[in-house]
Amino acid sequence: MQPFSTPDAAADPAAASTSGGACGAGFGIRFAPKAVQVQRRADGSILLRSPIELSGCGNNIVDYLERWASTHPERVFLAQRAGGSGWQTLAYADAWQQVQAVAQALLDAGLTAQTPIAILSGASLDHAVLTLAGMLVGIPVAPISPNYSLLPAARPRLEEIVELLQPGLVFVEDAVRFAAVRSLPQLSQARWWCAQAGESAMPTLSGLQGVRPGPAVQAARAAVRPDTVAKILFTSGSTGSPKGVLNTQGMLCAAVQAAGMVISSDQVPVILDWLPWHHTVGGNATLHGVLRDGGALYIDDGRPTPTEMARTIENIRQVRPTSMLSVPSAIQMLADVMEQDDELRLAFFSRLRRMSYAGASLPQEVWGRIQALAVRTLGTQIAFGAGYGTTETGPGISATHWPSQGSGEIGLPMPGLTIKLVAVEDRYEVRVKGPNVTPGYLGRPDLTAAAFDEEQFYRVGDLVQFANPDKPEDGLRFAGRLSENFKLSNGSWVATGELRLAVIAACQPMVIDLVIAAPDRDDIRLLAWAHPAERQRAGAAAEGPITPEAYAVLAERLAGLLRVYNRGAGGSTHRIAAFRILHTPASIGAGETTDKGYVNQRGVLACRAPLVDELYRAKPGPEVVRL
């Protein structure tokens, strides 16, 4: 076993550096140096650690709220659309007062660490107040995807979750809209609170804000420790039934502190974000990051879909964020509009100096278009970043604390965390250990035991490669999910994640996402979604059924791109033999995709099995294109 070594020994791990080159120059963004400690072990595994020592972690995320309420009471903490073109805002001092009042009301209602709060509706001011109130006094909060309540096809997932959770309190934004699930046996016995009661006699959160916090709040707050469960976040179920991930205060405080130690800025952050709070990126990384930095979070009521992206664009015009995190498909659609709309371009870059992407790799073509727009507006590129993490890590595992070039980069370990790389052919399985790793899953000791190896490293289930094997400090690249890889009928392994990224990059700007279809087949074939702008260019609507005439145009364009790709693709594990373009988007209710836009490869293949079978027929229908 070799001791840890730091390839970039000259770098001072405690120092922060301004971004180099043109990216972000002069904009006050500070990145930690590109450095990593490497230990190569006799069993072939590799341990990676940040040379930056994790320090300064708090005991309760809500302590940040009290700090900013004291030092900047009038500063906006949260904002949501108030109807029309206005925004309803919540200042730090008001938020702190409301959180304490609601915390007292929770204790008065008899709620404890054994009676968690289930939040069925999406991000809102009330959602935030109730979440912070519960966490302040040690009552776990479980935000649950609204789609599980509102989409009949997804209702079984809600039933699975609440059977496991057994909540003592249920909160919904609109009592009427969520009335259909109130009769579920696991929910009917709980207390219900709401923001808008309608004709219901249900208590409203606004009606509790006059409650005077007493000694019980301070006593319960003092009892909160790093191992106190703050949130229970349910996985999307892309690899099985949803699991309740225990998020402790120690996890969340370590994750948010580590993020702030590798990337910081002189700007007070103003964030516009649509990512749901029942996922770790929106509910932990974004919300807690804003809280740590005393910034403002504007809740975006748009989404990265052809019909809802217009709402995001209108919000960008008004909010003018300082940084932005989204999925690659949203960044691609944003580039489409900014290339034609100078007013939007100027508004977008008026304060924005850094963009981050998550959920998938950013195609190089999209990265280049955004940078061209930045240079046209600012005279320099902006800093791009990518993060990598899971619900089980609160979410941080690694980050590119330098101006990223896209192409699947996921960066270097966060301070305090150890990444263990276990060789799997020409790549590595990722396992992690550190203060931001979950203690396990709610009510499932069997799943908890299976999730950790013999050294108590959490098995992430993903594969990575070194961006540059000779320079570990250049970071890691995502190389797919271990569970999604498969063999062709000839026994050859197909690295699904890596192949998918390569094909998406080769098919820009035609393809917005795709699914690899091939387990135990003779060759590789695709199900693909065409970009909304390309659909419209071909004469089809941005979403929905595609006419035969428009389909023929799209298929011809995509076939041309795939033939070019195939010429340099090599053997059977990379070459594409045929494809078809999908008419309808991936369904959340059917488990084909998550609220954050991650396409579940196995879910799509299962739900669209007849289309997959037709892809491989000797005489397929007219929508299947052979290459």
N, C-alpha and C positions, 0 to 999 in steps of 0.2 A: 504494500500500500504506500502510495506517495503522499506526502503532506500537501496541503493546499498551497498553490502558487498563484501569483497574480501576473499574467503576461505583460500587462501594461504597468510595470513596477514603478515607473516615474510618476504616474498619476496620483494625485493626492485624493484619496477617497472621501475625505471630509470637505473638499473644496467643491464649489459649484462653478460651472463654466457657462459663459454665454454661448448660444448656438453659433457654430462656425459657418464659414462661407456666407452665401447670400441669404439662406433661409433664416428668417426671423431676426436678421441683424438689426441691432438698434431698437428692438421692440421689447427689451427687458425680460425675455424668456431665459431662464437659467436651467441648464441641464447638468446633472451629475456626470462625471467623466465616464467614458466607455471603458470599464474595467471589470474583471471577474476573477474570482479565485477558483482554481480548478484542482480537483483531486481525482487522480486515476487510480482505481482500486484493483486488487489482484483478481477479483471475480469478473473484471471487465466493465463494471459500472463506472460512471463518472459522476462526481458531485460538483455542482456549481453553486457558488455563493457570491453575494454582493460584498465588496470590501467595505461598504458603508454599514456601520453599526446602527441597528434600529434603536432609537431612544425617544423619550418624550411622549410615549403612548399614554393616553388617558384611561380612566376606568369606566366612563359613561359617555357615549356619543353626545348626549344631550347637554353635557357641560359646555360644549362649544356655543350652544344657543344662549346660555346664561352669560357667557363672556361677551358676545357681540351685543346682547341686549343692554349690557352695562356700558360698553364703550361706544357703540354706534346705534343707539336705540331707534332712531328714525330711518335707518337704512332699510331698503326693501330686502326681505328675505325670500319671499315667494310671491308669485303672481299667476293668476289664471284668467282666462277669458271671461268677461262679465256680460256677454251678449253684445251684439253690435260690433263696434270696433274698439271698445274700451277694455281695460284690464282692471281686475280687482286685485289689490296688493295687500300683503301682510308684512308689516315692519317687524324687526327683531324684538323690540320691546313688547309689542302686542302679542307676538307669537309666544314669548316666554310667559306672559301673563295667562294666556289661554291654555298653554300646556300644563301649567301648575293647577289651574282650576279643573281641567278635565282629569288630571291625575287624581285629584281629591275625589272627584265623582266616581272614578273607577274603584278606588278603595272603598268609598261609601257603598258601592254596589256589591262589595264582597269579593271582587276579583283578586286572584292571586297568581302565582307562577304556575299553578296547576289548572288555571282556567283561561287559556289564551284568547286573544281577540282575533276574530276572523274579519278581514276587510274584503268585501266582495266587489267593490267598485274600484274605478281607476284613480289615477293621480289627481289630487285636488288639495286645496288649502285645509279642508277638514280632515282629509286622509292624513296629511302631514302632522297636524296637531294631535290627532288621536294616536298616531304611531309614536311620536316623541313623548306623549304623556305616558303611554304604556311602558316604554323603555326607561323613562325617568324613574319609575317606581318598581321595576322588575317584573312587569306583566308582559309575557311574550306576545308579539304581534305577528299575525300571519296574513299578509296580503295575498290574495288569490286572483288569478286571471278572471276578469269580468266575463270573458267569453264562456267560461265553464258554467256560469249562471244564465247567461243570455242566449246561448246557442243550444237548442235542444240536443243536437248531435254530440255536444261536449258535456252534457249533464252527467253522464256516468263518471267523468273525472272529478267533478265536484263531489259526488257522493263518496268516491274513494277517499278524497282528501279530508272531508269533514268527519268521516267515520274514524279516521286516524287521529284527527286533531281534537275532536270533542270540545269545541269552543264554548266559553262561558258568555261571550258577547259577540254579536254580529253587527257590523256596520255596513250600511249602504248609502250611497249619495242620494238616491231617489227611491223612496219606499214603494212607489207604484211600479216602477220599472223592474224591481227585483222581487215583486210579490210572489211570483210563481215558485220560487225556491224556498219560501218561508215555511212551507208545510213539510219539507224534508224532515224525517224523524231526527236526524242528527242536528238540525238547526232549530226545530220548533220549540225545543226546551230551553234554548239560550235566550238571553236578553237581546233586544234589537234596538239599535240607535240609528239615526239617519241624519242627513243634512236637510233634505226636503221631505216633509211628512205627507204632503198632499192631504187626503181625507183621513189618513191614518192617525191614530193617537200616539204613535211611536215618539219617544223623546228625541229631540234634535240636539245636535252638538252645540249650536248657538245658544240654546236654552240652558246649557250647563256652564257657560263661560262666566256667569256671575257667582259660581260657587267659590267660597273663600278657602284657599288652601290652608290647612292646619298642620300641627306637628306630625300627623301621620304621614304626610308627604315627605317631610324631611327624614323621618325615621326609615321609611321604605327606600328612599333614595340612598341613604347611608348604608343600607344593607346590600346594595348592588355591588357585585364583585366582577372581576374579569371573566369568571366562569358562569356568570348569570346569563341565561338565554335571553337575548334581546329580540330576535326575530326567528320565525320559522318560515323559510322560503322553500317552496315546492318546485322541484325540477320540472322541466317542461314535459317529461315523459317521452322524449325522443328515443330513448333506449329502454322503454318499459313503463310501468306505472309510475306516476309522480311520487317522489320521495321527499319527506319533510326534512330539510337540511337545518340542523340546529346552528344558528348564528349567535355566538356569544358576544358579550360586550368586548371581551379581550380580542376576539377575531376582528371585529369591526373597527375598533380603535387602532389596532396594529395595521390593518390594511390601509386605512385612510392616512395614517401617519407616514407609512412607507412611501405611498404615492407622492406625498408632499415633499419627501426628502430627495426624490430624483428629478422632479420637474416642478418649477415654481415660476412665478411671474410678478412683475411690479404692478400689473393691473388688478384691480378688484374685479373678480370674475362676474360677468353677466352671461348667463347660460340660457339658451333656448333648447329644450329637450323634450322629445316625444317618447323616449324609451320607458316602458312600463315599470312601475315600482314593485311589482311582484317578481321581477327579475333582478339579479344581483347588480347588473351594470347600472340601470336606472335608479333602483331603490337604494343601493349602497354606494357605488362608485360616484355617481353624479350627485345625488342628494347629500351624502355625507361629505363629499369633496367641497361642495358649495358651503356647507355649514362650517367646515374647518376653516375655510378662507374668508368667511364673512361676506360672501358674495350674494348675488341674486339669481334665483332659478325661475325662469318663466316657463310654465307648463305649456308645451306645444300641443294644440288640439289637432294638428295635422298628423299624417302618417306617410311613410314612403310607398304610397300606392298611386297609380295614375289619377284617381279621383280625389285623393286627399292631400296630395303633395302641394296643390295650390294653396291650401290653408297654411302649410308650413312656410311657403314663400311669402305670403302676406304677413305672417308673423315676423319673418326675418326683416322685412322692410321696416317694421315698427320697433323691434327689440334691438337689432344690430348687435348680436352677441360678440363677446371677446374671444370665445373659442367654441368649437362645435364638435360633438361626437355623434356619429350616425353610422348606418350600415352602407356598404358600397353602392347599393342600388339607389339610395336616396341621394348620395353624392353625385352619382351619374345623372340623375334627373335634374338636380340643381345646376350642374354644368350645362345641361341642354338649355335651360331657361336663361342663365346668365350670359350665354354666348349671343343671345338675341335681345337681351333686356339690359341696357346700360344702367338704368336707374337701380335695378336690383343688384347688379354687380357692384356699384358704388356703395350702396347701403350695406351689402354683405361684408365688404372689405374695409368699411369705415373704422371698425374697431377690432376685427378678427385678425389674429396673428397665428393661430394654431388650429389644426383640424385633426381629429382622431377618428379611426374607423374600428368597428368591431363586428363580430358575427361571421365574417368572411374576409378573404383577401381582397385588397383594392387592386383592380386591374391597372396595369401601368399606363394604359391609354387614358383612363379617367384621371389618374394622378397628374399626368402631363397636361391635360386640359385645364384642371384647376390651377396648376402652377402658371400656365400661360395667362390665365385670367388675373392671377395675383400680380404677375409682373406688369401686365398691362395697366393695372390699377395702382399698385404701390411702387412699382419700379424694382421689386425684388420678390423672391419666392417667400411663401409662408412655411412654417414648420409643420410637417405631417407627423403624426404619431400613431402607434398601434399598441394596444394592450392585450394581454392574454390572461385569462383566469377562468374560474368556475364558481358556481354557487357555493361549493364546498370550501372556497378559499377567500371569500368575502369582498371582492373577487380576485384580488391581485396575485398573480404568479410572476409575471414578467412584464416589462415595458420597454419600448424603444425610447430611452432618454437621450435622443439625438434626432435630428431631422431625418425621418424615415423615407425610404424610396419605394415603399410598398412591397410588392412581390412576396407576400407571405411572411414578412419579418414579424417576430414577436418579441425581440429584444433580449434582455438579460434579467436575472433574478432580482426581485424586489428585496430591499434590505430586510434582514431577519429571517428570510426564507432559504431553505436548501432545496435545490432541484437535483433529483437523482435520475440519471439517464441510464436506461437498461437497453442494451443492443437488441434490435429486432431486424435482422438482415442488414440493410444499408442505412437504417435510421434508428431512432431511439424512442422507447416508450418513456413517457414523463411520469415521475412520481415526486411528491413534494412533502416537506415537513416544515412546520414553523408556527409562530403564534397566531397566524391568521387562518389556520386550517381547522375545519369543523371537528368537534368531538364525535360526531356521528349523526345518525338518522333517527327521527322521532319514532319511538315504538318498534324499531326494527333492529334489534341487536345482531341479527343474522346478516343484514346488509352492511351494518357498521363493521363487523368483523371481516367481511369479504372485501371491504373497500380499502383496507390497509395491509401492507405487506409485513413480513416478519420483523422489519426494523421500524414499523409504525410510520412508514411513508404512505401518504394517500395516493392511491392509484388513479391518476386522472383519466386514463383511457385514450390519450392522444399520442400521436407520433410527431417527432421533430427531427430536424437535421441542423447541423451547424451551417450558418450562412457562408462561413469560410473555415474549413477544418483546420487550417494553419493559424487562424487568428480567432480563438474562442471569444475574444472581446467584441467581435463583430456581431455576436448574438446568435439567436436561434431562428429557424424558419419552421412554420407549421407544415406538417407533412401528412395530415389526415388523422381520422379517428381509427383506432385499432379495430373497433367493432365493425367498421364499414369496409375494411379491406376484404378481398375475396379471391378465389382462384377461378381461372378459366377451366374448361373441361380438360385441357392439356396439362393441368397442374401448375401453370404459371400464376404467380401472385400479382394482383393488380392493386397498386396503391391508390385507392379511390380519391382521397383528398388531394394529393398532388396532381393526379390526372385531371380532376375537375377544375382546379385552379388554372392549369395549363390550357385546357380547352376554352374556358371562359375568356382568358386573356387573348387567345388566338381568334376568338369570335366577336371581339368588340368592333363596333358598338351594337351588333345585332342581338346578342344574348344577354339577358339580365340574370339568369340562373339556369341550372340544368341538373339532371340526375343521370348517373351512370347505371345502365342496365346490363348485367352480364353474369351474375353468379352462376357457375357451373355451365355456362354457355360456351360456344366455340369462339365467339368474338365479342367486341365491345360495341354497344349501341346506346343511343342517347334519347332522353326525353328533355326537350328544351323549351324555355319560355322566352319569347321574343321581347325585346325592349319596347315599351309603349310607343316611343317616338318612331321606331322602325315599323311597327304595326300601322301607325297612322300614315307613314310615308308610303306604305304599300296599299293603302286604301281601306284598311280595317279600322275598327274602333280601338281605343287604347287598351281596353280589356273586354272580355266576352267572346262570343263566337266569331270565328274568322271566315269570311266568305271564301269559296274555292278559288276565286281569282286572286284575292289578296294572299291566300295561303301559297299559291304557286309562286308569287313574286318573292315572298319571304323565304320559301324553301330554296329557290334558286340562289338567292344571296347567301344563305347560310351554307349551302352545299359548296359554293365557291370558296368560302373561308375554311371549311373543314378539309377540302381537298388540298389547299395550301398547307394546312397544319399537318395532314397525313404525310406529305412529302418529306417532312423532317422528323416524323414521330418515331421512327425505329420499328420495333417488333410489335407482336400481337398485344402486349400489355399496354400499349399506348395508342395504337391506330384505331380510328373510329370507322366502323363498317356501315352504319346506317343511323338515321335519326328520324324523329317526328317532332313537330312543334305542337305544344299543348295549347288548347284554347282557353281553359279556365285556370285561374291562379291556384296556388297551393292552399288547401283548406285548413284553417285553424281547428275547426270543429272535428275534422276527421283525423287530426294529428299529423297532417302533412307538413305543417310549419308551426313555428311558435310566434308569440306576439312580437318578439324582437326581430323576426324576419329570417331566422335560421331554418333552412329547408331540411326536413328529416328525410334523408335518402331512403331508408328502409320503409318509412311510412308511405311515401309516394309510390314506391314499387308495389307495396301491398294494396293500396287503395286503387291503383290504376293497373292492376294485374292484367286485365284484358288487353289494354293498350301495349303492355310489355310483351305479352304473348304474340300479338300481331306483328310487333317489330321483328320477331324471329320466324315468322311463317315463311314457307317457301314462296307463297304468292300472297304478299301482304296487300292491304288496301292502298288507295292512291295517296294517302297522307304520309306513308313511310317512304323515305328517300334513301336509296342505297348509294354508297360512295365507291 
